[in-house]
């Protein structure tokens, strides 16, 4: 469970704000990741949109299964005869 942490950042003229590196590291947010941004109780909430395999973290040839993404290698491994 993550504990609450906060910091102050100034928003620029274009509406941009930098997400602190320590928060990105803690949450595994990498350059190029998509973030969902929405308003919740008058607060701006950002959350990483998962576009990675639930098993190996790859983002290669993903397929959806029950609202989760699985890469081709893991699908092949799961469906290979024992
Ligand atoms: Zn995988």
PDB file of the backbone (N, CA, C, O) and the ligand in Angstrom, with CONECT records:
HET     ZN  A 101       1
ATOM      1  N   UNK A   1       0.855  -1.189   0.000  1.00  0.00           N
ATOM      2  CA  UNK A   1       0.000   0.000   0.000  1.00  0.00           C
ATOM      3  C   UNK A   1       0.892   1.239   0.000  1.00  0.00           C
ATOM      4  O   UNK A   1       1.786   1.392   0.832  1.00  0.00           O
ATOM      5  N   UNK A   2       0.618   2.103  -0.948  1.00  0.00           N
ATOM      6  CA  UNK A   2       1.395   3.330  -1.029  1.00  0.00           C
ATOM      7  C   UNK A   2       0.883   4.344  -0.019  1.00  0.00           C
ATOM      8  O   UNK A   2      -0.318   4.460   0.225  1.00  0.00           O
ATOM      9  N   UNK A   3       1.801   5.051   0.544  1.00  0.00           N
ATOM     10  CA  UNK A   3       1.392   6.105   1.466  1.00  0.00           C
ATOM     11  C   UNK A   3       1.231   7.402   0.691  1.00  0.00           C
ATOM     12  O   UNK A   3       1.798   7.566  -0.389  1.00  0.00           O
ATOM     13  N   UNK A   4       0.469   8.304   1.238  1.00  0.00           N
ATOM     14  CA  UNK A   4       0.255   9.591   0.578  1.00  0.00           C
ATOM     15  C   UNK A   4       1.553  10.382   0.586  1.00  0.00           C
ATOM     16  O   UNK A   4       2.263  10.422   1.591  1.00  0.00           O
ATOM     17  N   UNK A   5       1.851  11.003  -0.531  1.00  0.00           N
ATOM     18  CA  UNK A   5       2.994  11.898  -0.596  1.00  0.00           C
ATOM     19  C   UNK A   5       2.614  13.066  -1.472  1.00  0.00           C
ATOM     20  O   UNK A   5       1.796  12.926  -2.381  1.00  0.00           O
ATOM     21  N   UNK A   6       3.188  14.191  -1.214  1.00  0.00           N
ATOM     22  CA  UNK A   6       2.808  15.362  -1.986  1.00  0.00           C
ATOM     23  C   UNK A   6       3.976  16.285  -2.209  1.00  0.00           C
ATOM     24  O   UNK A   6       4.987  16.228  -1.509  1.00  0.00           O
ATOM     25  N   UNK A   7       3.817  17.132  -3.195  1.00  0.00           N
ATOM     26  CA  UNK A   7       4.820  18.134  -3.493  1.00  0.00           C
ATOM     27  C   UNK A   7       4.117  19.241  -4.258  1.00  0.00           C
ATOM     28  O   UNK A   7       3.018  19.034  -4.772  1.00  0.00           O
ATOM     29  N   UNK A   8       4.724  20.398  -4.339  1.00  0.00           N
ATOM     30  CA  UNK A   8       4.136  21.514  -5.090  1.00  0.00           C
ATOM     31  C   UNK A   8       4.887  21.675  -6.402  1.00  0.00           C
ATOM     32  O   UNK A   8       6.118  21.701  -6.413  1.00  0.00           O
ATOM     33  N   UNK A   9       4.172  21.780  -7.485  1.00  0.00           N
ATOM     34  CA  UNK A   9       4.767  22.030  -8.798  1.00  0.00           C
ATOM     35  C   UNK A   9       3.968  23.136  -9.467  1.00  0.00           C
ATOM     36  O   UNK A   9       2.742  23.173  -9.364  1.00  0.00           O
ATOM     37  N   UNK A  10       4.657  24.026 -10.146  1.00  0.00           N
ATOM     38  CA  UNK A  10       3.997  25.130 -10.827  1.00  0.00           C
ATOM     39  C   UNK A  10       3.566  24.699 -12.226  1.00  0.00           C
ATOM     40  O   UNK A  10       4.333  24.068 -12.952  1.00  0.00           O
ATOM     41  N   UNK A  11       2.350  25.038 -12.592  1.00  0.00           N
ATOM     42  CA  UNK A  11       1.839  24.724 -13.925  1.00  0.00           C
ATOM     43  C   UNK A  11       2.312  25.807 -14.892  1.00  0.00           C
ATOM     44  O   UNK A  11       2.330  26.983 -14.526  1.00  0.00           O
ATOM     45  N   UNK A  12       2.694  25.442 -16.115  1.00  0.00           N
ATOM     46  CA  UNK A  12       3.231  26.443 -17.042  1.00  0.00           C
ATOM     47  C   UNK A  12       2.130  27.045 -17.919  1.00  0.00           C
ATOM     48  O   UNK A  12       0.956  26.703 -17.782  1.00  0.00           O
ATOM     49  N   UNK A  13       2.523  27.933 -18.808  1.00  0.00           N
ATOM     50  CA  UNK A  13       1.552  28.694 -19.606  1.00  0.00           C
ATOM     51  C   UNK A  13       0.720  27.806 -20.514  1.00  0.00           C
ATOM     52  O   UNK A  13      -0.385  28.182 -20.905  1.00  0.00           O
ATOM     53  N   UNK A  14       1.243  26.622 -20.857  1.00  0.00           N
ATOM     54  CA  UNK A  14       0.515  25.710 -21.724  1.00  0.00           C
ATOM     55  C   UNK A  14      -0.293  24.683 -20.931  1.00  0.00           C
ATOM     56  O   UNK A  14      -0.911  23.789 -21.510  1.00  0.00           O
ATOM     57  N   UNK A  15      -0.284  24.817 -19.606  1.00  0.00           N
ATOM     58  CA  UNK A  15      -1.045  23.888 -18.769  1.00  0.00           C
ATOM     59  C   UNK A  15      -0.270  22.649 -18.391  1.00  0.00           C
ATOM     60  O   UNK A  15      -0.844  21.708 -17.843  1.00  0.00           O
ATOM     61  N   UNK A  16       1.024  22.625 -18.668  1.00  0.00           N
ATOM     62  CA  UNK A  16       1.829  21.440 -18.362  1.00  0.00           C
ATOM     63  C   UNK A  16       2.354  21.490 -16.932  1.00  0.00           C
ATOM     64  O   UNK A  16       2.604  22.562 -16.381  1.00  0.00           O
ATOM     65  N   UNK A  17       2.511  20.329 -16.358  1.00  0.00           N
ATOM     66  CA  UNK A  17       3.113  20.196 -15.037  1.00  0.00           C
ATOM     67  C   UNK A  17       3.972  18.936 -15.059  1.00  0.00           C
ATOM     68  O   UNK A  17       3.600  17.938 -15.676  1.00  0.00           O
ATOM     69  N   UNK A  18       5.109  18.982 -14.392  1.00  0.00           N
ATOM     70  CA  UNK A  18       6.005  17.833 -14.364  1.00  0.00           C
ATOM     71  C   UNK A  18       5.596  16.918 -13.217  1.00  0.00           C
ATOM     72  O   UNK A  18       5.442  17.356 -12.077  1.00  0.00           O
ATOM     73  N   UNK A  19       5.422  15.635 -13.542  1.00  0.00           N
ATOM     74  CA  UNK A  19       5.175  14.638 -12.498  1.00  0.00           C
ATOM     75  C   UNK A  19       6.538  14.297 -11.900  1.00  0.00           C
ATOM     76  O   UNK A  19       7.429  13.857 -12.626  1.00  0.00           O
ATOM     77  N   UNK A  20       6.721  14.490 -10.595  1.00  0.00           N
ATOM     78  CA  UNK A  20       8.038  14.277  -9.987  1.00  0.00           C
ATOM     79  C   UNK A  20       8.577  12.884 -10.253  1.00  0.00           C
ATOM     80  O   UNK A  20       7.839  11.900 -10.216  1.00  0.00           O
ATOM     81  N   UNK A  21       9.884  12.813 -10.526  1.00  0.00           N
ATOM     82  CA  UNK A  21      10.520  11.543 -10.890  1.00  0.00           C
ATOM     83  C   UNK A  21      10.329  10.481  -9.817  1.00  0.00           C
ATOM     84  O   UNK A  21      10.163   9.303 -10.137  1.00  0.00           O
ATOM     85  N   UNK A  22      10.350  10.879  -8.552  1.00  0.00           N
ATOM     86  CA  UNK A  22      10.198   9.867  -7.499  1.00  0.00           C
ATOM     87  C   UNK A  22       8.807   9.249  -7.529  1.00  0.00           C
ATOM     88  O   UNK A  22       8.647   8.073  -7.201  1.00  0.00           O
ATOM     89  N   UNK A  23       7.796  10.026  -7.919  1.00  0.00           N
ATOM     90  CA  UNK A  23       6.442   9.475  -8.047  1.00  0.00           C
ATOM     91  C   UNK A  23       6.361   8.554  -9.265  1.00  0.00           C
ATOM     92  O   UNK A  23       5.734   7.495  -9.218  1.00  0.00           O
ATOM     93  N   UNK A  24       7.011   8.978 -10.362  1.00  0.00           N
ATOM     94  CA  UNK A  24       6.991   8.132 -11.563  1.00  0.00           C
ATOM     95  C   UNK A  24       7.689   6.811 -11.293  1.00  0.00           C
ATOM     96  O   UNK A  24       7.215   5.757 -11.717  1.00  0.00           O
ATOM     97  N   UNK A  25       8.813   6.862 -10.588  1.00  0.00           N
ATOM     98  CA  UNK A  25       9.531   5.615 -10.263  1.00  0.00           C
ATOM     99  C   UNK A  25       8.681   4.732  -9.364  1.00  0.00           C
ATOM    100  O   UNK A  25       8.590   3.524  -9.585  1.00  0.00           O
ATOM    101  N   UNK A  26       8.060   5.324  -8.355  1.00  0.00           N
ATOM    102  CA  UNK A  26       7.275   4.557  -7.389  1.00  0.00           C
ATOM    103  C   UNK A  26       6.130   3.840  -8.085  1.00  0.00           C
ATOM    104  O   UNK A  26       5.773   2.724  -7.708  1.00  0.00           O
ATOM    105  N   UNK A  27       5.549   4.479  -9.106  1.00  0.00           N
ATOM    106  CA  UNK A  27       4.378   3.924  -9.767  1.00  0.00           C
ATOM    107  C   UNK A  27       4.718   3.227 -11.084  1.00  0.00           C
ATOM    108  O   UNK A  27       3.829   2.728 -11.773  1.00  0.00           O
ATOM    109  N   UNK A  28       6.012   3.193 -11.433  1.00  0.00           N
ATOM    110  CA  UNK A  28       6.422   2.515 -12.655  1.00  0.00           C
ATOM    111  C   UNK A  28       5.936   3.208 -13.911  1.00  0.00           C
ATOM    112  O   UNK A  28       5.622   2.555 -14.906  1.00  0.00           O
ATOM    113  N   UNK A  29       5.872   4.538 -13.866  1.00  0.00           N
ATOM    114  CA  UNK A  29       5.432   5.314 -15.028  1.00  0.00           C
ATOM    115  C   UNK A  29       6.664   5.681 -15.843  1.00  0.00           C
ATOM    116  O   UNK A  29       7.575   6.343 -15.346  1.00  0.00           O
ATOM    117  N   UNK A  30       6.685   5.245 -17.101  1.00  0.00           N
ATOM    118  CA  UNK A  30       7.826   5.493 -17.977  1.00  0.00           C
ATOM    119  C   UNK A  30       7.453   6.478 -19.074  1.00  0.00           C
ATOM    120  O   UNK A  30       6.274   6.699 -19.351  1.00  0.00           O
ATOM    121  N   UNK A  31       8.474   7.071 -19.697  1.00  0.00           N
ATOM    122  CA  UNK A  31       8.269   7.969 -20.820  1.00  0.00           C
ATOM    123  C   UNK A  31       7.451   7.251 -21.888  1.00  0.00           C
ATOM    124  O   UNK A  31       7.740   6.103 -22.228  1.00  0.00           O
ATOM    125  N   UNK A  32       6.440   7.917 -22.410  1.00  0.00           N
ATOM    126  CA  UNK A  32       5.602   7.334 -23.451  1.00  0.00           C
ATOM    127  C   UNK A  32       4.373   6.622 -22.914  1.00  0.00           C
ATOM    128  O   UNK A  32       3.468   6.295 -23.682  1.00  0.00           O
ATOM    129  N   UNK A  33       4.323   6.375 -21.608  1.00  0.00           N
ATOM    130  CA  UNK A  33       3.127   5.735 -21.040  1.00  0.00           C
ATOM    131  C   UNK A  33       1.931   6.667 -21.170  1.00  0.00           C
ATOM    132  O   UNK A  33       2.073   7.890 -21.152  1.00  0.00           O
ATOM    133  N   UNK A  34       0.757   6.074 -21.298  1.00  0.00           N
ATOM    134  CA  UNK A  34      -0.465   6.864 -21.335  1.00  0.00           C
ATOM    135  C   UNK A  34      -1.007   7.022 -19.926  1.00  0.00           C
ATOM    136  O   UNK A  34      -1.001   6.077 -19.138  1.00  0.00           O
ATOM    137  N   UNK A  35      -1.479   8.235 -19.612  1.00  0.00           N
ATOM    138  CA  UNK A  35      -2.099   8.481 -18.324  1.00  0.00           C
ATOM    139  C   UNK A  35      -3.554   8.862 -18.528  1.00  0.00           C
ATOM    140  O   UNK A  35      -3.876   9.688 -19.382  1.00  0.00           O
ATOM    141  N   UNK A  36      -4.420   8.264 -17.749  1.00  0.00           N
ATOM    142  CA  UNK A  36      -5.811   8.700 -17.697  1.00  0.00           C
ATOM    143  C   UNK A  36      -5.847   9.900 -16.757  1.00  0.00           C
ATOM    144  O   UNK A  36      -5.313   9.835 -15.649  1.00  0.00           O
ATOM    145  N   UNK A  37      -6.466  10.988 -17.185  1.00  0.00           N
ATOM    146  CA  UNK A  37      -6.582  12.192 -16.354  1.00  0.00           C
ATOM    147  C   UNK A  37      -8.054  12.518 -16.230  1.00  0.00           C
ATOM    148  O   UNK A  37      -8.742  12.711 -17.232  1.00  0.00           O
ATOM    149  N   UNK A  38      -8.535  12.579 -15.004  1.00  0.00           N
ATOM    150  CA  UNK A  38      -9.931  12.935 -14.806  1.00  0.00           C
ATOM    151  C   UNK A  38     -10.096  13.724 -13.513  1.00  0.00           C
ATOM    152  O   UNK A  38      -9.185  13.806 -12.689  1.00  0.00           O
ATOM    153  N   UNK A  39     -11.275  14.297 -13.364  1.00  0.00           N
ATOM    154  CA  UNK A  39     -11.580  15.103 -12.180  1.00  0.00           C
ATOM    155  C   UNK A  39     -12.426  14.262 -11.246  1.00  0.00           C
ATOM    156  O   UNK A  39     -13.399  13.634 -11.661  1.00  0.00           O
ATOM    157  N   UNK A  40     -12.043  14.258  -9.976  1.00  0.00           N
ATOM    158  CA  UNK A  40     -12.736  13.475  -8.969  1.00  0.00           C
ATOM    159  C   UNK A  40     -12.848  14.342  -7.716  1.00  0.00           C
ATOM    160  O   UNK A  40     -11.837  14.683  -7.101  1.00  0.00           O
ATOM    161  N   UNK A  41     -14.050  14.689  -7.347  1.00  0.00           N
ATOM    162  CA  UNK A  41     -14.262  15.543  -6.167  1.00  0.00           C
ATOM    163  C   UNK A  41     -13.393  16.795  -6.215  1.00  0.00           C
ATOM    164  O   UNK A  41     -12.713  17.123  -5.243  1.00  0.00           O
ATOM    165  N   UNK A  42     -13.417  17.490  -7.344  1.00  0.00           N
ATOM    166  CA  UNK A  42     -12.684  18.739  -7.546  1.00  0.00           C
ATOM    167  C   UNK A  42     -11.169  18.563  -7.488  1.00  0.00           C
ATOM    168  O   UNK A  42     -10.445  19.538  -7.286  1.00  0.00           O
ATOM    169  N   UNK A  43     -10.674  17.324  -7.662  1.00  0.00           N
ATOM    170  CA  UNK A  43      -9.240  17.063  -7.728  1.00  0.00           C
ATOM    171  C   UNK A  43      -8.917  16.473  -9.095  1.00  0.00           C
ATOM    172  O   UNK A  43      -9.729  15.751  -9.673  1.00  0.00           O
ATOM    173  N   UNK A  44      -7.744  16.777  -9.603  1.00  0.00           N
ATOM    174  CA  UNK A  44      -7.282  16.168 -10.845  1.00  0.00           C
ATOM    175  C   UNK A  44      -6.558  14.880 -10.466  1.00  0.00           C
ATOM    176  O   UNK A  44      -5.604  14.893  -9.689  1.00  0.00           O
ATOM    177  N   UNK A  45      -7.028  13.775 -11.026  1.00  0.00           N
ATOM    178  CA  UNK A  45      -6.460  12.460 -10.707  1.00  0.00           C
ATOM    179  C   UNK A  45      -5.841  11.888 -11.972  1.00  0.00           C
ATOM    180  O   UNK A  45      -6.477  11.877 -13.026  1.00  0.00           O
ATOM    181  N   UNK A  46      -4.597  11.410 -11.875  1.00  0.00           N
ATOM    182  CA  UNK A  46      -3.922  10.782 -13.013  1.00  0.00           C
ATOM    183  C   UNK A  46      -3.599   9.346 -12.648  1.00  0.00           C
ATOM    184  O   UNK A  46      -3.179   9.061 -11.527  1.00  0.00           O
ATOM    185  N   UNK A  47      -3.795   8.447 -13.595  1.00  0.00           N
ATOM    186  CA  UNK A  47      -3.468   7.045 -13.368  1.00  0.00           C
ATOM    187  C   UNK A  47      -2.921   6.461 -14.654  1.00  0.00           C
ATOM    188  O   UNK A  47      -3.436   6.726 -15.741  1.00  0.00           O
ATOM    189  N   UNK A  48      -1.869   5.658 -14.521  1.00  0.00           N
ATOM    190  CA  UNK A  48      -1.285   5.030 -15.698  1.00  0.00           C
ATOM    191  C   UNK A  48      -2.289   4.065 -16.309  1.00  0.00           C
ATOM    192  O   UNK A  48      -2.938   3.289 -15.608  1.00  0.00           O
ATOM    193  N   UNK A  49      -2.401   4.129 -17.625  1.00  0.00           N
ATOM    194  CA  UNK A  49      -3.239   3.178 -18.350  1.00  0.00           C
ATOM    195  C   UNK A  49      -2.353   1.994 -18.706  1.00  0.00           C
ATOM    196  O   UNK A  49      -1.344   2.141 -19.396  1.00  0.00           O
ATOM    197  N   UNK A  50      -2.737   0.837 -18.232  1.00  0.00           N
ATOM    198  CA  UNK A  50      -1.925  -0.354 -18.450  1.00  0.00           C
ATOM    199  C   UNK A  50      -1.995  -0.792 -19.907  1.00  0.00           C
ATOM    200  O   UNK A  50      -3.069  -1.134 -20.402  1.00  0.00           O
ATOM    201  N   UNK A  51      -0.896  -0.784 -20.570  1.00  0.00           N
ATOM    202  CA  UNK A  51      -0.804  -1.335 -21.915  1.00  0.00           C
ATOM    203  C   UNK A  51       0.367  -2.286 -21.956  1.00  0.00           C
ATOM    204  O   UNK A  51       1.214  -2.233 -22.848  1.00  0.00           O
ATOM    205  N   UNK A  52       0.390  -3.161 -20.963  1.00  0.00           N
ATOM    206  CA  UNK A  52       1.487  -4.124 -20.876  1.00  0.00           C
ATOM    207  C   UNK A  52       0.919  -5.480 -20.493  1.00  0.00           C
ATOM    208  O   UNK A  52      -0.162  -5.583 -19.914  1.00  0.00           O
ATOM    209  N   UNK A  53       1.656  -6.490 -20.823  1.00  0.00           N
ATOM    210  CA  UNK A  53       1.263  -7.855 -20.490  1.00  0.00           C
ATOM    211  C   UNK A  53       1.213  -8.016 -18.963  1.00  0.00           C
ATOM    212  O   UNK A  53       2.128  -7.585 -18.262  1.00  0.00           O
ATOM    213  N   UNK A  54       0.153  -8.631 -18.458  1.00  0.00           N
ATOM    214  CA  UNK A  54       0.030  -8.812 -17.015  1.00  0.00           C
ATOM    215  C   UNK A  54       1.062  -9.801 -16.475  1.00  0.00           C
ATOM    216  O   UNK A  54       1.335  -9.806 -15.275  1.00  0.00           O
ATOM    217  N   UNK A  55       1.639 -10.634 -17.337  1.00  0.00           N
ATOM    218  CA  UNK A  55       2.588 -11.638 -16.863  1.00  0.00           C
ATOM    219  C   UNK A  55       4.037 -11.172 -16.958  1.00  0.00           C
ATOM    220  O   UNK A  55       4.799 -11.342 -16.007  1.00  0.00           O
ATOM    221  N   UNK A  56       4.433 -10.581 -18.098  1.00  0.00           N
ATOM    222  CA  UNK A  56       5.861 -10.286 -18.294  1.00  0.00           C
ATOM    223  C   UNK A  56       6.149  -8.802 -18.524  1.00  0.00           C
ATOM    224  O   UNK A  56       7.306  -8.425 -18.710  1.00  0.00           O
ATOM    225  N   UNK A  57       5.125  -7.962 -18.515  1.00  0.00           N
ATOM    226  CA  UNK A  57       5.307  -6.515 -18.656  1.00  0.00           C
ATOM    227  C   UNK A  57       5.655  -6.076 -20.083  1.00  0.00           C
ATOM    228  O   UNK A  57       5.926  -4.896 -20.309  1.00  0.00           O
ATOM    229  N   UNK A  58       5.653  -6.985 -21.032  1.00  0.00           N
ATOM    230  CA  UNK A  58       5.935  -6.640 -22.417  1.00  0.00           C
ATOM    231  C   UNK A  58       4.755  -5.845 -22.995  1.00  0.00           C
ATOM    232  O   UNK A  58       3.623  -5.959 -22.524  1.00  0.00           O
ATOM    233  N   UNK A  59       5.040  -5.051 -24.008  1.00  0.00           N
ATOM    234  CA  UNK A  59       3.936  -4.365 -24.684  1.00  0.00           C
ATOM    235  C   UNK A  59       3.872  -4.793 -26.150  1.00  0.00           C
ATOM    236  O   UNK A  59       3.403  -4.048 -27.010  1.00  0.00           O
ATOM    237  N   UNK A  60       4.354  -6.009 -26.413  1.00  0.00           N
ATOM    238  CA  UNK A  60       4.451  -6.528 -27.759  1.00  0.00           C
ATOM    239  C   UNK A  60       3.264  -7.433 -28.082  1.00  0.00           C
ATOM    240  O   UNK A  60       3.000  -8.403 -27.372  1.00  0.00           O
ATOM    241  N   UNK A  61       2.554  -7.105 -29.158  1.00  0.00           N
ATOM    242  CA  UNK A  61       1.439  -7.925 -29.657  1.00  0.00           C
ATOM    243  C   UNK A  61       0.472  -8.324 -28.538  1.00  0.00           C
ATOM    244  O   UNK A  61       0.273  -9.507 -28.261  1.00  0.00           O
ATOM    245  N   UNK A  62      -0.111  -7.332 -27.916  1.00  0.00           N
ATOM    246  CA  UNK A  62      -1.015  -7.580 -26.786  1.00  0.00           C
ATOM    247  C   UNK A  62      -2.396  -8.004 -27.257  1.00  0.00           C
ATOM    248  O   UNK A  62      -2.902  -7.528 -28.273  1.00  0.00           O
ATOM    249  N   UNK A  63      -2.987  -8.899 -26.502  1.00  0.00           N
ATOM    250  CA  UNK A  63      -4.368  -9.314 -26.726  1.00  0.00           C
ATOM    251  C   UNK A  63      -5.132  -9.148 -25.416  1.00  0.00           C
ATOM    252  O   UNK A  63      -4.585  -9.350 -24.332  1.00  0.00           O
ATOM    253  N   UNK A  64      -6.386  -8.783 -25.536  1.00  0.00           N
ATOM    254  CA  UNK A  64      -7.198  -8.609 -24.333  1.00  0.00           C
ATOM    255  C   UNK A  64      -7.828  -9.925 -23.937  1.00  0.00           C
ATOM    256  O   UNK A  64      -8.317 -10.680 -24.778  1.00  0.00           O
ATOM    257  N   UNK A  65      -7.809 -10.186 -22.649  1.00  0.00           N
ATOM    258  CA  UNK A  65      -8.502 -11.355 -22.100  1.00  0.00           C
ATOM    259  C   UNK A  65      -9.080 -10.947 -20.751  1.00  0.00           C
ATOM    260  O   UNK A  65      -8.339 -10.636 -19.819  1.00  0.00           O
ATOM    261  N   UNK A  66     -10.406 -10.949 -20.652  1.00  0.00           N
ATOM    262  CA  UNK A  66     -11.096 -10.561 -19.418  1.00  0.00           C
ATOM    263  C   UNK A  66     -10.570  -9.250 -18.840  1.00  0.00           C
ATOM    264  O   UNK A  66     -10.194  -9.175 -17.671  1.00  0.00           O
ATOM    265  N   UNK A  67     -10.552  -8.212 -19.689  1.00  0.00           N
ATOM    266  CA  UNK A  67     -10.125  -6.869 -19.293  1.00  0.00           C
ATOM    267  C   UNK A  67      -8.644  -6.767 -18.929  1.00  0.00           C
ATOM    268  O   UNK A  67      -8.220  -5.757 -18.367  1.00  0.00           O
ATOM    269  N   UNK A  68      -7.855  -7.793 -19.239  1.00  0.00           N
ATOM    270  CA  UNK A  68      -6.404  -7.749 -19.006  1.00  0.00           C
ATOM    271  C   UNK A  68      -5.708  -7.962 -20.334  1.00  0.00           C
ATOM    272  O   UNK A  68      -6.290  -8.522 -21.263  1.00  0.00           O
ATOM    273  N   UNK A  69      -4.465  -7.516 -20.428  1.00  0.00           N
ATOM    274  CA  UNK A  69      -3.698  -7.677 -21.652  1.00  0.00           C
ATOM    275  C   UNK A  69      -2.629  -8.749 -21.463  1.00  0.00           C
ATOM    276  O   UNK A  69      -1.944  -8.795 -20.442  1.00  0.00           O
ATOM    277  N   UNK A  70      -2.504  -9.607 -22.468  1.00  0.00           N
ATOM    278  CA  UNK A  70      -1.511 -10.683 -22.443  1.00  0.00           C
ATOM    279  C   UNK A  70      -0.764 -10.643 -23.771  1.00  0.00           C
ATOM    280  O   UNK A  70      -1.381 -10.522 -24.829  1.00  0.00           O
ATOM    281  N   UNK A  71       0.565 -10.743 -23.719  1.00  0.00           N
ATOM    282  CA  UNK A  71       1.355 -10.673 -24.953  1.00  0.00           C
ATOM    283  C   UNK A  71       1.341 -12.027 -25.674  1.00  0.00           C
ATOM    284  O   UNK A  71       0.962 -13.053 -25.109  1.00  0.00           O
ATOM    285  N   UNK A  72       1.759 -11.991 -26.918  1.00  0.00           N
ATOM    286  CA  UNK A  72       1.726 -13.212 -27.729  1.00  0.00           C
ATOM    287  C   UNK A  72       2.599 -14.319 -27.141  1.00  0.00           C
ATOM    288  O   UNK A  72       2.197 -15.483 -27.127  1.00  0.00           O
ATOM    289  N   UNK A  73       3.789 -13.966 -26.656  1.00  0.00           N
ATOM    290  CA  UNK A  73       4.684 -14.985 -26.082  1.00  0.00           C
ATOM    291  C   UNK A  73       4.012 -15.692 -24.905  1.00  0.00           C
ATOM    292  O   UNK A  73       4.099 -16.914 -24.780  1.00  0.00           O
ATOM    293  N   UNK A  74       3.351 -14.935 -24.055  1.00  0.00           N
ATOM    294  CA  UNK A  74       2.709 -15.539 -22.887  1.00  0.00           C
ATOM    295  C   UNK A  74       1.483 -16.345 -23.309  1.00  0.00           C
ATOM    296  O   UNK A  74       1.201 -17.391 -22.724  1.00  0.00           O
ATOM    297  N   UNK A  75       0.749 -15.868 -24.320  1.00  0.00           N
ATOM    298  CA  UNK A  75      -0.391 -16.654 -24.824  1.00  0.00           C
ATOM    299  C   UNK A  75       0.138 -17.984 -25.352  1.00  0.00           C
ATOM    300  O   UNK A  75      -0.425 -19.040 -25.063  1.00  0.00           O
ATOM    301  N   UNK A  76       1.231 -17.931 -26.132  1.00  0.00           N
ATOM    302  CA  UNK A  76       1.802 -19.164 -26.680  1.00  0.00           C
ATOM    303  C   UNK A  76       2.258 -20.086 -25.561  1.00  0.00           C
ATOM    304  O   UNK A  76       2.027 -21.293 -25.626  1.00  0.00           O
ATOM    305  N   UNK A  77       2.904 -19.536 -24.533  1.00  0.00           N
ATOM    306  CA  UNK A  77       3.392 -20.359 -23.418  1.00  0.00           C
ATOM    307  C   UNK A  77       2.224 -20.985 -22.651  1.00  0.00           C
ATOM    308  O   UNK A  77       2.303 -22.129 -22.204  1.00  0.00           O
ATOM    309  N   UNK A  78       1.135 -20.212 -22.508  1.00  0.00           N
ATOM    310  CA  UNK A  78      -0.010 -20.727 -21.755  1.00  0.00           C
ATOM    311  C   UNK A  78      -0.777 -21.791 -22.528  1.00  0.00           C
ATOM    312  O   UNK A  78      -1.402 -22.670 -21.934  1.00  0.00           O
ATOM    313  N   UNK A  79      -0.726 -21.709 -23.856  1.00  0.00           N
ATOM    314  CA  UNK A  79      -1.516 -22.627 -24.655  1.00  0.00           C
ATOM    315  C   UNK A  79      -0.683 -23.790 -25.205  1.00  0.00           C
ATOM    316  O   UNK A  79      -1.213 -24.677 -25.875  1.00  0.00           O
ATOM    317  N   UNK A  80       0.637 -23.780 -24.914  1.00  0.00           N
ATOM    318  CA  UNK A  80       1.492 -24.861 -25.408  1.00  0.00           C
ATOM    319  C   UNK A  80       1.148 -26.163 -24.690  1.00  0.00           C
ATOM    320  O   UNK A  80       0.851 -26.159 -23.496  1.00  0.00           O
ATOM    321  N   UNK A  81       1.189 -27.265 -25.414  1.00  0.00           N
ATOM    322  CA  UNK A  81       0.935 -28.533 -24.746  1.00  0.00           C
ATOM    323  C   UNK A  81       2.013 -28.808 -23.695  1.00  0.00           C
ATOM    324  O   UNK A  81       3.180 -28.470 -23.892  1.00  0.00           O
ATOM    325  N   UNK A  82       1.622 -29.411 -22.600  1.00  0.00           N
ATOM    326  CA  UNK A  82       2.555 -29.645 -21.493  1.00  0.00           C
ATOM    327  C   UNK A  82       3.552 -30.746 -21.819  1.00  0.00           C
ATOM    328  O   UNK A  82       4.408 -31.069 -20.995  1.00  0.00           O
TER     329      UNK A  82
HETATM  330 ZN    ZN A 101       3.780 -11.575 -21.601  1.00  0.00          ZN
END
